[in-house]
Amino acid sequence: MHEYDVVIVGGGLVGGTLACALAPTGLRVALVESVAPETMRQPSYDERVIALSLGSQRILQGIGLWPRIAAESEPIRRVHVSDRGHCGFTRLDHTELGVEALGQVAPARVMGHAIRTRLATVERLITLCPARLCNHRLEGDRVALELQCQGRDLQLSTRLLVAADGGDSAIRARLGLGTRGHTYGQDAIITTVTADHASPGTAYERFTETGPLALLPMTEGRYSVVWTCREDETAELLALSDTDFIALLQARFGYRLGRLEHPSARQAYPLRLALTREPVQQRVVLIGNAAHTLHPVAGQGFNLGLRDVAALAEVLADPAGRADPGGPETLTAYRRWRGSDQLATGLVTDLLARVFVNPLRPVLGLRAAAMLGIDLLPGARRRVARRFMGLDGTQPRLACGLPLRTSHA
């Protein structure tokens, strides 16, 4: 039986970042991942990117990962939000907030490579990959784990089990935890295009009758497109020729960026809201998509997961956390820190996703007035910006770009 202080199941971007964050604490950590990591691929035209809020950028800075990511990221200095066919719009600008950028658009490839490079240097960490958690059970003040790792059975014991195993979390299912939420009857179609009049540093969110259409700036004049459509439209949009798809996209978005060209292969993902009712259990914590799966409007999903990482790392770095990572005092501190943010962010994104597809005239008038009011009132703009930049409320040290306090470890 191999004993650890913390076992993280799920070595993706959220789970891997947590393992990096815990490096200075001196805790014995095991990271369990079912999929072998890809080698460092060459950049591709249509590589997957992630919109990072300023708060998330600071978390990665505090962990020491950001310098390896920054060179291939594109800053978001301005955000333009509009309502197709209606007069409402809102503009946010980094200068008004006194920051260099509101956020960043970073390639997932680069983020993954930065995490793996850092993990390779961490003492008191073991990575089990490919490995699968088959079962776990509570035994007094520890959790016993049964794994299959590279074709053999393995038994581990830990004081804290962290589930970072995604939206279809097997740990959540094994615990029988319910979720609140629903499906949206929508899919997100992802592609990459090039604009012949690119506006570097500007991100666009355009609400349409089928859902939000986002264009996120990438390097070299490219934009990552996240097009929300109804489920019954998905097959047709995927089957369109590139020419017809661009024509329809151009009609939806307009010509703010000139002509859009060179669409990459399109992929579709179903959208849903799922908030785990009790993501903190006895000696078990769910983080990232295992705890909350959100609509992509305003790009909050991954950023919410990184805030989970920052708060959990902070309470585990505390003397009480290091003494017993899965103890009641530690988990109560984490629950108190994260519960309201997880719920509020889920409800806000759900409200936006619902309100901006509602065709009723009173709703149209109210949302136009709200958008224009935000655009005209500096205080309202700053409040909205800080919320979506992940800067509201009391911040853990990592979210301020500062390393954990571990000098007494």
GUKEGU-612633 format. One record per residue (C-alpha): residue in one letter; x, y, z. Coordinates in steps of 0.001 Angstrom, whole numbers, plus 500000, padded with zeros to 6 digits. Layout:
<recs>
aXYZ
...
</recs>
This chain:
<recs>
m500000500000500000
h501524503300498837
e500589506218501110
y500150509847500027
d498846513077501468
v496906514035498328
v495895511970495292
i494600513915492288
v492567511889489789
g492634513632486409
g495877515011485021
g494373517487482573
l494877521243482750
v493039521680486073
g494400518597487841
g497901519149486474
t497876522786487575
l496873521765491103
a499764519288491236
c502135522099490208
a500616524456492773
l501195521961495596
a504889521503494755
p506190523953497425
t504020522568500226
g506077519431500855
l502962517257500631
r503318513797499099
v501178513949495957
a500149511346493369
l498641512396490039
v496519509756488275
e495817510223484555
s494158507764482184
v495480509193478907
a499158509254477988
p500333512837477342
e500921513953473774
t504371514964472712
m504954518687472123
r503285519050468731
q504130521781466285
p501664524687466347
s498713524171464008
y496472526734462362
d493399525527464239
e494848524517467580
r492524524662470575
v492852527790472681
i491538528805476095
a490401532271477161
l492112533052480457
s490834535825482704
l493322538164484342
g492728536301487599
s493672533004485919
q496778534549484395
r497815535666487888
i497202532173489284
l499480530688486629
q502009533425487420
g501916532623491137
i502504528936490418
g505390529802488091
l503765528499484895
w502963531773483133
p506470532572481771
r506328529332479737
i502890530241478341
a503135533991477760
a505184534006474549
e502508532190472519
s499470533898474046
e497431536791472693
p496279539481475150
i492638540527475395
r492767544287475889
r489227545101474804
v485913543233474771
h483039544217472486
v479641542734473392
s476657543257471079
d473131541978470446
r472498541055466807
g469605542970465297
h469174545188468376
c470740548366469707
g472332547042472878
f476118546881473197
t478822547102475858
r482541547815475528
l485217547012478100
d488775548350477886
h491874547452479875
t492915551086480312
e489812551828482374
l490752549011484770
g494390550087484942
v495666546676483826
e497840545610480913
a495172543205479628
l491751541916480699
g492899538374479986
q494797536182477553
v494045533629474844
a496490530765475302
p496983527557473285
a496031524465475291
r499082522764473767
v501419525317475339
m499661525182478695
g499863521398478764
h503558521444477918
a504269524024480652
i502473521861483219
r504260518643482202
t507646520368482214
r507041521694485727
l505753518359487027
a508909516621485845
t510901518689488358
v508625518302491397
e509943516242494282
r507535514169496370
l505239513800493337
i504532510629491417
t502594510601488148
l500720507384487339
c499904507298483623
p498163505649481959
a496233504642485056
r492563504299485951
l490863504542489339
c488683501431489697
n487347501985493202
h487802504014496362
r486500503685499893
l486781505634503118
e488798503891505837
g488957505998508987
d491063509072508325
r492260507882504900
v490841506942501504
a491881503584500024
l492196503552496224
e492291500639493802
l493925501434490458
q494922499739487280
c498223501162486088
q499923499950482936
g498201496575483117
r498745495854486816
d496705496366489970
l497891499050492372
q496668500084495817
l497100503580497216
s496061505328500409
t495582509079500788
r494338511609503320
l492639513649500564
l491226512512497216
v490786515299494626
a488488514557491695
a489583516533488634
d488253513922486224
g485997516122484098
g482322516716483448
d481503512996483390
s483387512409486642
a483509508724487582
i484262509683491190
r481143511859491350
a479079508988489934
r480615506500492379
l479724508791495293
g476160509135493985
l476347512938494031
g473515514742492319
t473833517834490141
r471538520766489554
g471212521991486005
h469860521124482598
t470788520782478958
y470394523845476750
g469317522160473528
q472374523868472019
d475766522874470660
a478960524909470461
i480642524742467065
i484370525443467275
t486543526546464371
t489360528958463507
v489254531729460909
t491539534496459672
a490341538106459384
d491725540382456686
h491252543417458971
a492119541891462328
s491870544000465476
p494639542636467719
g493687542409471360
t489918542688470843
a487528539851471730
y483947539832470483
e480816538309472013
r477758538728469788
f474434537465471041
t472187535971468356
e468776534351468378
t470385530880468725
g472941531836471385
p476246533711471726
l478842533889468958
a482351534563470275
l485502535437468329
l488655535276470437
p491871536847469119
m494768534526468394
t498222535232467026
e498806536007463323
g495369537544462716
r493484534356463550
y490325534095465633
s488919531153467542
v485185530972466815
v482696529583469349
w479293529554467632
t476321528487469757
c473554526961467666
r470403524933468241
e470829521172468247
d468706520802465127
e471056523152463222
t474305521419464105
a474428518736461422
e473674521264458681
l476338523712459866
l478944520948460033
a478033519744456541
l478274523166454838
s481098523854452436
d483739526269453729
t482405528970451411
d478822528603452611
f479859528366456258
i481894531580456037
a479009533352454295
l476641532393457109
l479195533285459793
q479804536644458132
a476070537342458068
r475846536577461793
f478914538493462868
g479154541344460359
y482255542977458858
r483951544549461894
l487020542455461063
g486657542667457313
r486324539382455471
l486695536137457372
e488625533405455582
h490228529967455869
p487850528175458253
s489389525113459871
a487631521791460396
r484571522301462594
q483800520408465797
a480589520430467838
y480102520003471599
p476747519718473435
l476117522383476070
r474754521886479561
l474785523290483062
a475742520870485844
l476546522106489354
t477435519336491801
r475263519780494874
e477920518804497419
p481361518955495776
v483086518647499177
q482668515253500835
q484450513471503659
r488102513447502500
v487035514026498877
v486910517305496911
l485609517774493354
i487169520597491331
g486963521920487778
n484369520367485468
a483834517533487936
a482274520152490242
h480742522498487671
t480147522357483918
l478989525704482492
h477670527238479283
p480615528823477408
v479045532317477414
a481606534765478862
g484221531975478916
q484011531225482642
g484316527416482856
f488072526835482926
n488677530059484848
l486312528879487582
g488322525641487773
l491577527542488216
r490012529496491074
d489239526117492676
v492926525258492315
a494102528521493890
a491796528216496906
l492500524512497499
a496253525059497259
e495991527904499781
v494155525874502420
l496485522888501888
a499541525138502309
d498215526307505692
p499744524494508709
a496381522845509463
g496087521772505836
r499532520226505795
a498874518483509106
d495735516833507696
p494903517707504069
g491534515958504217
g490574516994507745
p487276518757508554
e488974522111509281
t490764522123505928
l487727521113503861
t485436523535505709
a487829526374504856
y487819525357501193
r484014524995501075
r483572528432502641
w485923529979500084
r484549528346496932
g480867527618497474
s479472531059496696
d481698531683493655
q480865528326492068
l477132528834492518
a477091532520491528
t479170531991488382
g476993529073487327
l473799531080487826
v475148534183486046
t476248532255482960
d472931530381482939
l471013533660483138
l472982535136480229
a472486532004478134
r468722532115478737
v468029535840478548
f469848536439475288
v467867533852473331
n464509535022474710
p462529536667471862
l459869538380474027
r459733542142473435
p459909543151477121
v463027541023477528
l464576542518474375
g464010546012475718
l465379545236479179
r468561543605477925
a469223546432475457
a468799548961478270
a471059546926480556
m473837546675477969
l473686550365477119
g473563551260480823
i476733549252481474
d478412550870478487
l477532554383479669
l478300553978483396
p481997553609484287
g481209552130487702
a478989549452486163
r481619548649483524
r484309548208486156
r482068545996488299
v481169543730485384
a484776543577484208
r486114542669487646
r483522539916487978
f484464538250484707
m488180538869485285
g487909536730488425
l488884539574490765
d485781539758492978
g485915538969496680
t488809537882498870
q491587536476496713
p493987533643497568
r497663534476497180
l497985532679493845
a495125534759492400
c497175537853493267
g500140536444491350
l501941535629494620
p503482532294495620
l502012530273498482
r503287530940502011
t505313527813502690
s508484529074504395
h507457527232507556
a506839523928505739
</recs>
